Amino acid sequence: MKTVKIINPVQAGFYFENGLKPLDIYFSRGKWVWEFDKDESNPLFTRWLNNENKMKY
């Protein structure tokens, strides 16, 4: 399984809010890292790039 590592907490929150759970969360080199399945995160990554990243509050 291929994974992606996200260090942007807003982006990781966007993925989580849209139903994608991280495979792992850890602290490395002074930053939090959220690791997601690459294939499952791809549609959300596309939405993120298209500025569809408005989180619901």
C-alpha positions, 0 to 999 in steps of 0.5 A, a space after each residue: 500500500 502506498 501512503 502520503 504524509 501530510 504535515 499541514 494540519 488544515 489539510 489533514 483536518 479536511 481529509 478527516 472531516 470528509 471521512 478519511 481516517 489517517 493510518 498513522 499520526 506521529 511527531 517527527 522533526 518538530 512537526 505532526 505528520 498524518 499518514 493516509 492511504 494514497 489511493 483513498 486520499 486522491 479524490 480529496 487531494 484533487 478537491 484540496 487543489 481545486 480550493 474546495 477545502 472549506 471546512 464545516 464549522 
